[in-house]
Amino acid sequence: MQRDLDKQETFLIFLYHCNVFEERELKDQITIGRTTGDIIVSADNNMSGKHAQISLNEEDGALVIYIEDLGSKNKTVVNRAEICAGQKIKLELNTLIETGAQQFILTDNPKLGIMDVNTFLNRFKSMQVKKLESIDIIHAVIKQETIETEEIVINEPVDELAGAEIKFTQIKKDLLALDINLGQELKKLEEMKEKLLLTSKTKKEELTLRGIAIKKELDEQKAKFQKLRAEVENKKKKVINLKDLPKLSETEEIDDLPEIPEE
């Protein structure tokens, strides 16, 4: 990025830290690291102690911004292109810089909002990190006119964007199909539940009716038994006790018995 000092004597460059939504003015240089530097992120174990440095330099009457990887273990990524340890390259405005898990935007716009940042980062989500083969990878940018300012932005490759849209559409279809299948399975479970409840209710009613029938039958048998017992008791009372009949003496003549008429 070059700015002609004769045409514009004063201007501000900001390094916007996306993870914490704050910006730093780039006056001379900014060092980023896990233990040492102007921006320290001690919780990011993917960053080196002294990871990268961004500097503002004057060359032939113009200001130029450089980024240098300070020999980091996990390297520095610029616009999804990985620069080597110790490598130093020029930067353009509206560039995405990644050190470890931290993301930064180099911009001259002091009014970046959360929505602007998220929109900017979304351009890079589907892009894979590549090794730096040419500076052109870093500066594959086009100009985009806005009402407030002229910005340089990076467009995602058309094929990657189209592929992402196709994947997104397929995911939506899969989710819809899954939702339909889930609804059908829930409906089946509800139907099974209703059947089980109905079967349980029917069985309960059948057992209740059977119990009533058995009780009724037992009551009838009991009544019959009591009636039969009463009849037996009545008959017992009517039976002549043979022991109470007078006994015949040995001297009594059998002839005294009444004669049975002949037929």
C-alpha distance (Angstrom), angle and dihedral (degrees) to the residues before:
residue distance angle dihedral
M1 . . .
Q2 3.76 . .
R3 3.80 128.6 .
D4 3.83 120.4 -171.2
L5 3.78 107.3 -126.5
D6 3.83 91.6 -156.6
K7 3.80 92.4 58.1
Q8 3.78 97.7 39.7
E9 3.74 119.3 20.0
T10 3.78 98.9 -179.1
F11 3.79 131.0 34.1
L12 3.77 136.6 142.2
I13 3.79 128.9 -122.2
F14 3.82 119.7 -164.3
L15 3.77 133.4 -162.8
Y16 3.79 106.3 -150.6
H17 3.82 114.9 -154.8
C18 3.84 102.9 -148.0
N19 3.81 96.6 -168.6
V20 3.80 93.9 62.0
F21 3.83 99.3 22.4
E22 3.79 97.2 -122.2
E23 3.80 135.1 119.5
R24 3.78 136.1 -143.0
E25 3.79 124.5 -154.6
L26 3.79 112.6 -122.9
K27 3.81 105.4 -136.0
D28 3.79 102.0 151.2
Q29 3.78 112.6 -22.4
I30 3.80 140.1 -26.4
T31 3.79 123.6 -151.9
I32 3.80 120.1 -156.4
G33 3.81 123.3 -159.3
R34 3.76 148.8 134.5
T35 3.82 95.5 -112.5
T36 3.81 106.2 5.8
G37 3.79 133.9 42.9
D38 3.79 146.8 52.5
I39 3.82 90.8 -68.0
I40 3.80 111.6 40.6
V41 3.82 122.3 -175.6
S42 3.79 103.7 -179.0
A43 3.83 93.7 174.7
D44 3.82 94.0 60.1
N45 3.80 105.6 91.1
N46 3.83 90.4 -178.7
M47 3.79 90.3 68.0
S48 3.77 124.2 82.6
G49 3.79 121.4 -124.9
K50 3.80 89.8 -103.0
H51 3.78 105.0 16.6
A52 3.83 113.6 164.9
Q53 3.78 143.0 -13.1
I54 3.81 130.0 -145.3
S55 3.80 115.9 -161.1
L56 3.80 137.8 -176.2
N57 3.80 113.5 -140.0
E58 3.78 137.7 178.4
E59 3.79 116.3 -129.6
D60 3.82 123.3 173.4
G61 3.77 93.6 -21.8
A62 3.80 94.8 -46.1
L63 3.77 134.1 96.5
V64 3.78 117.0 -118.9
I65 3.82 127.7 -171.6
Y66 3.80 119.5 -142.8
I67 3.78 133.2 -174.5
E68 3.78 121.0 -157.9
D69 3.80 127.9 -170.4
L70 3.80 106.6 -135.2
G71 3.81 95.4 -147.8
S72 3.80 95.5 -74.1
K73 3.79 120.6 179.8
N74 3.81 96.6 -132.2
K75 3.81 95.4 34.7
T76 3.79 131.0 -132.9
V77 3.81 121.9 -81.2
V78 3.81 122.6 -150.8
N79 3.79 118.1 -171.7
R80 3.82 87.7 -18.5
A81 3.83 91.2 -54.3
E82 3.81 115.9 118.7
I83 3.80 116.6 -133.6
C84 3.78 119.9 -156.7
A85 3.78 126.7 -109.1
G86 3.79 109.4 -81.2
Q87 3.82 93.2 12.4
K88 3.82 119.1 135.9
I89 3.80 123.4 -160.3
K90 3.79 139.4 168.5
L91 3.80 120.2 -100.8
E92 3.79 133.5 -145.7
L93 3.77 124.8 -148.7
N94 3.79 117.7 -91.0
T95 3.79 92.1 34.8
L96 3.80 125.1 150.6
I97 3.80 114.3 -130.5
E98 3.82 121.6 -170.1
T99 3.79 126.0 -169.0
G100 3.79 113.7 174.6
A101 3.80 105.8 -44.1
Q102 3.83 93.0 -25.8
Q103 3.81 122.6 105.3
F104 3.81 126.4 -158.4
I105 3.80 133.5 -177.9
L106 3.80 120.5 -150.1
T107 3.80 106.3 -145.8
D108 3.80 144.8 148.0
N109 3.79 91.3 -146.4
P110 3.83 109.6 102.2
K111 3.80 92.7 -172.5
L112 3.78 101.7 66.9
G113 3.80 110.4 150.1
I114 3.78 129.1 -162.0
M115 3.81 90.8 -100.5
D116 3.82 90.8 52.1
V117 3.80 90.9 49.8
N118 3.80 94.0 48.0
T119 3.81 91.1 47.6
F120 3.79 89.8 50.8
L121 3.82 93.8 48.0
N122 3.80 92.4 47.4
R123 3.81 88.8 65.4
F124 3.79 89.1 67.0
K125 3.82 101.7 39.4
S126 3.80 96.7 94.6
M127 3.82 94.6 40.9
Q128 3.77 117.6 101.4
V129 3.80 120.0 -136.6
K130 3.81 109.9 -102.6
K131 3.76 132.8 -169.6
L132 3.77 113.4 -103.9
E133 3.79 107.8 -101.5
S134 3.78 97.3 157.2
I135 3.78 138.5 9.0
D136 3.81 85.6 -122.5
I137 3.82 88.0 74.7
I138 3.79 89.0 60.4
H139 3.80 94.9 45.5
A140 3.81 100.7 39.4
V141 3.81 89.9 132.5
I142 3.78 140.5 137.4
K143 3.79 130.5 -157.6
Q144 3.77 118.7 -105.6
E145 3.80 120.0 -166.1
T146 3.80 116.9 -139.5
I147 3.78 132.2 176.4
E148 3.81 94.0 -111.3
T149 3.78 103.9 36.2
E150 3.79 145.5 -15.0
E151 3.77 109.6 -97.8
I152 3.79 132.7 -171.0
V153 3.79 110.9 -138.3
I154 3.75 135.7 177.6
N155 3.78 119.9 -123.5
E156 3.76 120.9 -147.0
P157 3.80 114.2 -119.1
V158 3.79 110.0 -90.2
D159 3.78 93.8 -126.5
E160 3.81 92.6 52.2
L161 3.81 91.6 46.8
A162 3.80 91.7 48.4
G163 3.78 90.3 47.2
A164 3.80 90.4 50.2
E165 3.81 90.8 50.4
I166 3.81 90.8 49.7
K167 3.80 90.9 49.4
F168 3.80 90.6 47.3
T169 3.82 91.1 50.4
Q170 3.80 90.9 48.1
I171 3.80 91.1 48.9
K172 3.81 89.5 51.4
K173 3.81 90.1 51.0
D174 3.80 91.5 47.6
L175 3.80 91.3 49.0
L176 3.81 90.7 48.6
A177 3.81 91.3 49.3
L178 3.79 90.0 46.7
D179 3.80 90.1 50.0
I180 3.81 90.7 50.3
N181 3.81 92.1 48.0
L182 3.78 90.3 47.3
G183 3.80 90.2 51.3
Q184 3.80 91.0 49.9
E185 3.80 92.1 48.9
L186 3.80 90.9 49.0
K187 3.79 89.7 50.3
K188 3.81 90.5 51.4
L189 3.79 90.6 49.6
E190 3.80 90.6 50.5
E191 3.82 90.4 50.2
M192 3.81 90.9 49.2
K193 3.78 89.4 48.8
E194 3.82 91.2 51.6
K195 3.82 91.0 48.5
L196 3.79 92.1 49.5
L197 3.79 91.7 48.6
L198 3.80 91.0 47.8
T199 3.81 92.0 46.9
S200 3.79 91.2 47.5
K201 3.80 91.1 48.9
T202 3.82 91.7 47.8
K203 3.81 92.1 48.5
K204 3.76 90.5 48.6
E205 3.80 91.5 50.7
E206 3.82 91.0 47.2
L207 3.80 91.7 50.6
T208 3.79 90.6 47.2
L209 3.81 92.5 50.8
R210 3.81 91.0 45.7
G211 3.79 90.8 50.7
I212 3.80 90.4 50.1
A213 3.81 91.0 49.1
I214 3.82 92.3 49.1
K215 3.82 91.2 48.7
K216 3.78 90.8 49.1
E217 3.79 91.1 49.7
L218 3.81 91.1 49.1
D219 3.79 90.9 49.4
E220 3.82 90.1 51.5
Q221 3.79 92.3 48.9
K222 3.77 90.0 48.0
A223 3.80 91.1 51.2
K224 3.82 91.1 49.2
F225 3.78 90.6 49.3
Q226 3.79 92.0 50.6
K227 3.79 91.1 47.7
L228 3.79 92.1 49.4
R229 3.77 90.5 47.9
A230 3.81 90.9 52.3
E231 3.80 90.8 50.2
V232 3.79 90.8 50.9
E233 3.80 90.4 50.4
N234 3.82 90.9 51.1
K235 3.80 92.4 49.0
K236 3.76 91.0 48.7
K237 3.78 89.2 56.7
K238 3.83 91.5 52.4
V239 3.77 96.2 48.6
I240 3.83 111.9 102.8
N241 3.70 112.0 -121.3
L242 3.79 104.3 -127.1
K243 3.73 90.3 -154.0
D244 3.78 89.7 68.1
L245 3.86 94.6 56.6
P246 3.90 116.3 101.6
K247 3.76 114.3 -102.6
L248 3.87 121.4 -126.7
S249 3.80 115.9 -114.5
E250 3.76 120.2 -129.7
T251 3.80 93.0 -116.5
E252 3.77 95.0 53.2
E253 3.77 112.2 109.0
I254 3.67 119.1 -124.4
D255 3.75 88.1 -144.4
D256 3.73 89.2 72.6
L257 3.76 88.3 69.7
P258 3.75 113.8 101.1
E259 3.75 115.6 -92.7
I260 3.73 119.9 -111.6
P261 3.79 108.3 -130.6
E262 3.73 116.6 -119.2
E263 3.67 119.6 -117.9
